[in-house]
Each structure stands twice: as structure tokens, then as C-alpha cells.
Amino acid sequence: MLNRRASFVAAAVVLGLSGAGCAAPSAPGSGDPGSMLLADGFEPESLNPLLGYGAEGAAKFYDGLLAFDGRAALRPALATGAPQSTMDAKTWTVQLRDGVRFHDGTPLDAEDVVATYRAAIDPAYAATVSSEFDMLADVRALDPHTVRFDLKIPYAAWPSKLVLGIVPSEQLAEPEPLENSGLNTKPVGTGPYRLVEWRQGDQMTWEANRDYWGGAPAIGKVTVVFAKDDNTRAQRLAAGEFDGTVLPPVLAESVGRDGYRTVHHSTADYRTIALPGTHPVAGDRAVRQALNLAVNRDGMILALLGGHGKPAHTPIPESMGANYEPTARFDFDPRRAGQLLDDAGWLPGADGIRARGGTRAQFTVLYFADDSLRKDLASAFASDAKAIGIQVELAGVDRSAVPARLATDGIVLGGGNPMDPDPQAYTSLHSSVIGTGTYNNPGQYRNAEVDAALDRARQELDPARRAEFYRQAQRAYVADPGLVYLAFIDHSYVMRDGKWSGYQPPVEPHTHGTTWGPWWNIESWKPQA
């Protein structure tokens, strides 16, 4: 395997160096339809898919076996077709596309797929995505173009795990932690773009992969400028510097004019208040039910998101079609919330805050200090809670401080994956994931009926029966909620108008920015005549 790549690597280095001096970079705002200048508020720490880069498959340096089609389905990418499953959903076989090459010029084969997935589950590599693949027992090459996955459990959602970016097996030859892998800063994939330069803390430049198996992209160069502050990006875009950026919805509306358009994408990206299940107040069933009735979801969406979002009551959004249960919801009913608390013995004190048996109805909710939307949602939640006699203290914290406090405090969390209901719901609600990751069911919610429905759903291959299990899980959940889901937030972008064709609005996951947004399919865009 090492020999098969050596000559290709040498050739690629020569070609890369000779090409680097051939074209002068386009100036920002130059109007060159073959290049694009974007701005993002988030800069990745690593470009390694095994360390979480492009977790939902939208990583332009890599391809998975499958790819998200932008709406609610998966399509073949490096695979020639849909994966084939045994009747028990424990063994899955994938045929690989022929003639695909990595950016270094070397051919893709089954050994690269095997190496990538084995590294995902082998503790020696310390892959941060390992918990996402805990159902995988083994993966093997049946021949150079056929891969078989053997699972520990029946798992109907396995295709959603096949968007993981595939890397060359040589990059994983040594079973050692990936924190020092060359892929972290110099990605080698099969994707439509290759990395030209990454000036960390400043910008990143991609160039089109002219040998891409799906056809060379017409947008030959993409530069992404990293600017964390929302207002700074908005001002620079309004001055004509950028061709597009991601912004909060209200701010996006204010600058989306004069040759730009503002777009808002539906998502599976929820915001929720995770409640600590062992807390004497937040862990009380009546309190949780009351809080779900007390929050004004529509009001939050209107005031904080400019109307660009949808109420969330469970982790399953309406975009998941038959998997969504429309009756699994909480009406905004503060009066009923108060009655539930009265009936449970939580009675108002002189200051309006309730107590029961000497325990004051009070707890703390954390939010990430650098996330203004989560802060605003936390404040709105606290206001609605106080209206029914529950005192919620707020604390903005650094992410590093969160793990130690999750057992005693609530937290505003976000997440979401539109590809399948299993990753959307299982790690949020199933009791088996408690303790398997910082944000896997952090409130330690336990509901045997929800667990049973989610387990049956992940083992069922028939789509209609599987959908009914997910609807059962949602009905069981709202009868005994463990969190307070607030909203599925739209993701908002401003993009230059009239310069390119190919824009197709997707349904987005929690992850977003310039690898998603309007540019999720940038390899298919064309300069507009």
C-alpha cells in the first residue's frame, strides 16, 4: 500500500508547487465569477474528519460513502449506490465507485474505507467521533471495491453514519492519537476542493479539484475569512468586501440589500434547556411539566430570532416527515403550569417564589458566555419561569467549565442532524448514553417507554413501522419531559445576488457556516451569464 502511493505523492507535490505560482490571487470584491470570498464566524480547530471536522458530511476536502442531498435523504458519493443490509440490520455492504483519486493523486480503494472506520473506533487513535460509532464491531474489505460493516446491534440508521470523510490508509498507518496527525492542518481527501493555504486566525483558501470524480467545480477558488464578531462581518459585507457570510437573523435582514439577498434556512438545529435530573427542583416531574407549559416559544422566536424559527417540543422537527408527531407538544399555558405546581405542593412564598418542604424552587441555568443567542434564550426562559414562581439564576461560562457543573445545573444546549431521527433523538433522550459523553443526555433523563420506542426504531428497517416507533417515543416524552425544548432555529445568511446560479436551500444540521449555508453544494454552482 505504501508503494502504490509513493509516485503519486511525488507527482502531486510537483504539480502543486508549479501551479501555486501561475495565477495571481483575485482581490476582494473584484467581481471574478470564478472565485468567491466568504466570511465565517467560526474557525475549525482541525480539518481531520476523525476529530469531528465535517461531522455531517459537508466538508469540501472530503467525501463520505454517502452524502446528504440537502433535504431529507442520503445519496451515493464514494459508494455506487445505497448500502445493502441483511434482514437483521447488523451487516451492511457497500460497493465503491471506481476511478476515484485522493488529492495526492493516489487511488481510493476499500482499504482506505476500512482504515478510516477502524480508526474511528480504535481507542489508540483517540478519535473524538468514536462515540458516534459505538455500534460498529468491525469493518473489512471483501475486495478492492467492496466493504462490509459488521455491527454489534441491529441498527437501521447505519446509512447516516456513512457520511464520514474517507482518508488515505497511509495517514493512519500508525495506531497513535490523532492530535498530531498531518490531516489536522493538511487534509488529503477526495472532495471537490483541496486546501491551498490556511493562515490560522485569519483565512483559508481552497482551490477546485480539477480531477474530482463528480466533475471539476466551476468556482475555482474559495477564500474564507475568519471574523468572529457578527457586527464586524456585517459591516465588511455591507461595504462589498465579501460575497457572503452567516449572521444572526435580525442582523442579516439589516444588511441583505444593494446587490445582496438574505436567506433563512430551515434546520434540525434545536435549542433546549437541559435540566439536571437529580436536582431537587429541576428534577421534579411537576416542575419540568410546568416549565414546558410556561415558556412562550412563539414569543421567543419572534423577539429573539425575528420570527425565523419554529417551536420545538421534542428533538424531532417537522422536516422529518412521518417521524414527526404533531400532537407531541406543549401549549403555552402559564395558568395550567401554576395549577400543576400547586397540586404538587410547590406553593408561592411572600416573594412569589414557590417552595415545598423547605426547598425553594430555584436552580441555575448555564449558557456559553460567547453565544449571545443562548444568553438571550436563557434570559427569556428565566423570565417565563419566574412568572410561575420558579427562580432561575443564569451563569455565562466558558465551555471548559461545563462538565463539572452538569450534575447540578441546567444548560442551554443546541444540536441536530436532519439525516435520520436516531442521531437526532437517541443521544438526547436514551438512558443508555448517560455518562458516554459530556453532552449525551446530560440531565440523566430516564424514561423506560421512551427508551423502548427508540430501541425498536433503530432496529426496524421498514420505514413506516420505524416512523411509528419515533412517534411513540415523542408521545411518551411529552407525558414526562426531561428537558425544555424551545426552538428549531433557522440559520441566516447574506449572499451576493445575481453572480452565480446553483443555490438550493437545504435543511441544515446544528453545524453551519460556510461549509453549509447557501454554499453546501458550491461544487455545483456556475457563474451566471
N, C-alpha and C positions, 0 to 999 in steps of 0.2 A: 504493500500500500504506500509506503514512503517513496519507493522508486517511481510509482506511477505518477506522482505529483511533482517530482523534482524539476523536470524540464519545463513543465507548465509554469511553475512559480518563477523560474528564472526569466522566461519569456514575458510574463506579466509585469515583472519589475521593470524590464527594459521598456516595454510599451508604456507603462505608467509614467516613467521618467521622461520619455521623449514627448508624450502627449502633454505633460504638465507645462511645457514652455511654448506651446503652439498657439494658445488663444489668450488674448487679454481679457481680464475679468470685466464684466459689464458693470457700469456704475449704477448705484441705486436710482430707481426711477428713470432709467434710460429708455424704457419702452421696448426693450428687446423681447419679442414674444417667445424666444427660445430659452429664456431664463426667468426665474421668479425669485423674489426676495420676500421672505416671510418673517414674522416676529413671534416668538413664543415666550410665555411667562415661566415656563418650566424647562430646565436643562437636565437631561438624564445623567445619572451618576456613572452608568455603564452602558455599553452597547452590546452586551452579551445576552442573548435570549435566555440562557440558563440562569442568569441573575435578574431576570424579570423584564428585560427590555422587549418591548413589543408584545406584552403578555397576551393580548387579544389578537395578535397576528398582524397588526398594522405597523410593520417595521420594514421600511423600504429597502433595507440592506439584505433582508432575509425573505425566504418563502417557507411556509409550512407545507405539510402534505395537503391540507385543505386551507381554504381562505373564506373569510366572511364575505357574503355578497352585498353587504351594506344594508340589508333589510332584515330578514329573519331566517336566513338559511346559510348553509355552507356550500361551497363549490370546490371542485378539484383544483389544486395548484400543482404541487410536485407529484401528486397522485394522478393517475389517469382517469379515475372515476371514484365513486363512493366506496368507502371501506366495506368489506363483506364480513358479516358476523355469523358465528354459529348460533344455533337456536337459543342457547342459554346466555348469549351476550357476554361470554367470557373470553372468547378468542376472536380477534379481528385481523383480517388480512388486507394489505394494501399493495396495489401494483404501482410502480414508479414510472413516471414519464421518462422517455428515452431522450438522449441528446442534450440534457441539462448540464451546464457547467457552472462551477463556482467563479467568483470574481478573479481568482488567481488562475483561471483557465482550466482547472482540473475537473474531471467529470464526476457528477453525482452518481452514487450507487447505494445499494441497500446498506452497506457497512456504515455510511455516514449517518443514516437514519438510526441504525442500531446504536452507534456510539453516542449520538445526541440524547436519545431517550434513556440509555443506561446511565449516562452522566447525570441525568435529571433525578434518578432515584438512588444512585450510589453515594452513601454518606462521605466517601473520600473526596468527592468533588465539592461538597458543601454548596450545592445549587440552592438558591433561595426559592426556586419554584418547586422544590421537592414535595411539599405538602399537597400540591395540585395533582400529583401523580402517584399518590399513595396506594391507589388501586392497581397499579401496574406491577405484575410479578416478574415478567421477563419480556424481552423483545429479541427477535432473531431474524437473520437473513435466510430466506428459503432459497433464493438465488439472487443474482446481482440486481434484479428489478422487482423482487417480492419481499415484503416484510410482514412478519407475524407478531402480533402483540398478544400476550397471554396475561389475563387479568386475575386478580385474587377473588374478585366478586363479579357477579353479573352486573354489567354497567352499560345501560343503553345510551348514556350521554358521552361515550368514549369519542365519537367524532369531534366533539367540541374541544377535545384535548389535542387534536391533530393540527392545530394552527401554530404550534411551537416551531420557531425558526430552526431550520436544519443547518448544522455547521460541519465543516470537514472533520473526518475522524482523526486526522493527524493533529488537529488542535486539541484533541482530548486523549492523546496517546498516554500521557502520564496521569494516573489517578491521584490528583492533588487538588487542593482548594482552588476554586476559580478566581479568587480575589486578585490573583496576579496574572490571569490569562491575557494573552495578547489581544483576544477578541474584545476585551473591555473597551479598548480605545481604537483598535484597528479591525473592524468587523470584516469577516470573509463569509459571504453568503451567496445565494443565487438570485437575490432580489433585483428589481428593476433599476435600482440606483446603487452606486458604490460611494464610499466616503472618500473625499479628496482631502479635506482638511478639517480638523476640529481644534479651534482655539478655545480651550475650556474657559468658561466665564464670559465668553464673547460671542462666538458664532461658529457655525458648522456649514460646510459646503458639500453637497452631493453632486455627482455627475451621472448622466444616464449610462446604464449598462447596455452598450451597443449590441452585445451578444445575448441579450435577455431572451429566454425561451418564449416569452409571450409577445415579443416584438419590441424593438427599441423605443423608449419613450420619446415623444416629440418635444417635451420640455427637457432640454439637455442639461440644464444646470439649476439647482435649487440651493439658495443660501438661507439659512435660518439664523436670525439674530436673537440672542437670549437677552430679554429685558424683563426683569421680574415685576416691576411696578406697572400696574394696569394703566394708570394715567399717562405714564411715560410712553407706553406703546401707543395709546390712543392719540397723543399729541404728535408723535412722529408719523403715524399713519395719516392723520389729518393733513400733515404737511406734504404728503405724497411720497414719503420715503419707502413705505412698504406696499407690497401687493396684497397683503392680508395678515390678519392676526386673530387671536382668540381674546375676547373681552367679556366682562360681566354684561348681562343683557341690557341694562339701562344705559351703561356707558357705550355699548355697541350701537344702540339706536341713535345716540347723540352724534356719532362720527360717520355713520353709514350714509354718506351723501357725496355729491360732487365727484362722480366717477366711481363711487364705491356702492356696494349693496350690503345690507345687514341680513344675515340668515340665522335662523334658530333651529337647531336640530333636536328632534325627539331622542330620548335616551332610555336606557335601563338603569341610569345612574341615580340611585336614591340617596336621600339624606334622612338619617334616622337618629333618634336618641336611644342609645343602648343603655338599659337600666341594670344596675348590679343586682343579681338575683338573690344574694344573701343579705342585702341591706334591709334593716327592719322596716323601712318606709318604702323605698323604691322596689323592694322585693315583694311587697304585699299585693295580692291579686286585685283587691278592690282599688288600690291606688293606681295600679297600671291600667285597669279598665277606665277609671275616671280620667286619667291623663289623656288617654286616647280620645275620649269624648270631649275633653276641654280644649284641645288645640284647634285653632282656626286655620286649617290647612289652606283653604282658598284665600284667606286674608294674607297669609304669609307669602303665597305665590304672587299675589297682586302687588303687595307692598315691597317685597324684597327681590322679586325676580321680574318685575314689570309684567307679570302675567305669563311669563314664559316657563311654564312647568305644569305638572299635573299632580293632583293629590295622590299620596301614597298611603296605603293602609296595611299592605303586606309587601314583601320584596318582589312580587311578580307584577310587572307592568302590563297594561292593556295591549302593548305591542306584541306580547307573546301569545296572542290569539286565543286558541281553545284552552291553553294552560291557565288563562286568567279567569278568576272567579269574581264576577261583578257584584255579587251580594256580600262579599267579604270586605266590609267597610265599616267605618265608624262615622255616624252623623256628628256634626258639631252641635253638641247639646250640653252646655255647662250646667243647666238645671238638673238634668239626669245624673251628671257626674257628681254633683253635690249630694244628691239623694243616695247614690251608691256609697259614698263616703260616710254619710250619716248612718246608713244601715249597717256598715261595717264597724261602727264605733269610733270613727275619726270625726271628732266634734270640734267646732270652732272655739278658739280661745278669745280672750279680750282683744287681742291684736288682729284677729281674723284668721290666724294660722291654726290649723287643726292639730289635735293631739289625741293619742289613745294610750291609756295605761301609763301615762307619764312620758310617752315618747312623742316628741314634737315632729310634725310632718315636714321634715326638712332633709334635703340631701344636696349634693354638689354635682354639677354637670361640667365636664371639661370640654374644651374645644382647642383646636390647634391655633396658637396665637398668630400665625402668619396667614390665616384663612379668614378673610373678612366676612364671607357669606356664612360660614359656620358660626362665627361670633354673632352675626345678626339673627340667625335661626335660633341659637341658644337663648338670646335675649327675648325673642318673641315667645319661645316655649316657656321661659321662666315667667313672663307676664301672664300668659294664659293659665299657668299652674297656680299662680298667686290668686287669680280670680276665683278659684275654687278652694282656696285655703291651704295650698301647699307651697312652702318656701323652697325655691331652687336657687342656690348660690352658684355663681359662674366663676370659672377659672380658665384663663387662657394659658396654655402650657406649651412647652417645646415637645416635639414628638418623642424625644428620648425619655421624658418623664412619665409617659402614659402607662407603660406596662405595670409599674409598681402601684398604680392607683386604680386599676380597673376592677379590683375586687370590692372596692368601697365606693367608687364614684361612677356616675353616668358619663357618657361621652357622645358628642356629635360625630357620627361616622358617615362615610359615603362608600358606595360600592355599586357594582352592577356589571352584568355581562349579558348582552342580548342574544347570544348564540344558542343558549339552552337553559331551561329552568333549573337544572340541577346545580351548576355553579352559582346561580343567582340565589338559591334558597338554602341549599344544604349546609354551607359553611356558616350561614347566619343563624339557622334555627335548630339544626340537629344536635342532640346532646352528645353524640359520639365525638364531635370535633372539639369539645371543651378541652383546653389545655394543649391543643396541637398547633397553635399559632396565636400570636398576640391578639389578632382581630377576628379569630374564628370563634363565633358565639361568645363574645367577651363577657356578656352578662350572665353566662351559665344558665341559659333558658332550657328548661326541661318540660317536654310535653310528649307523653307516650303516643298519643294519637297522631300528632304531627310527625314524630319520628317514623311511625309505621307507614304513613302515607308517603313520605319522602323515600323511604327504603323501597317500597313497592314500585314507585315511579321510576327509580333509577334502574330497576331490574326488568322493566316492561318494555318490549320492543314495539308493540302495537301503539301507534300514535294516539288513537282515540282513547284507549284504556289508560295510557300513560297520562294524558291530559286530565282525565277524571281524577286520578290519584293526586295530581297537583291541586286541583280544585278542592278536593277533600282536605288537603293539608292547610289550605288557606281558610277554609271554614272552621277547622279545628283551632287554628291560630287565633282568629278574631274572638273566639269564645274565651280564650285565655291568653291574651297578648303578653309578650315578653319585652317588647320594645315599643317605641312610639315612632312609627314611620311617618314622615312629614310630606315629602315631595319627591317626584322624579323630576329633576331639574333639566331644563333644556340647556344645551351648550350653544353659546352665541359667538358668532364670528363676523368679521367685516372683510370683504374681499373685493378686489378691483373688478369692475364690471366691464364687459364687452371686449375683453382682450383674449379670452380663451373659451373654448367650448369643452364640455365633458362633465360639468358639475352635476352630481346626483346626490341629493341629500340622504345621508344614512341615518339609521338608528344607532346611536353610539353607546359604547360602554362607559364605565367610570373614567377610564383613561381617555384623555382627549388632548387636543392641541394640534400642532402642525403635522403629526403623522396620522391624525384623524381629521375631523373637521371637513371642510369642503374638499380637502386635498387627499382624502383617504384613497382615492383612485387616480392620483395625479399622473400615473404612468399611462393613463388612457386619454388624458387631456390633449387638445390640439390648439395651436394658435388660430384665432378667429379671423377669417378673411375680411 
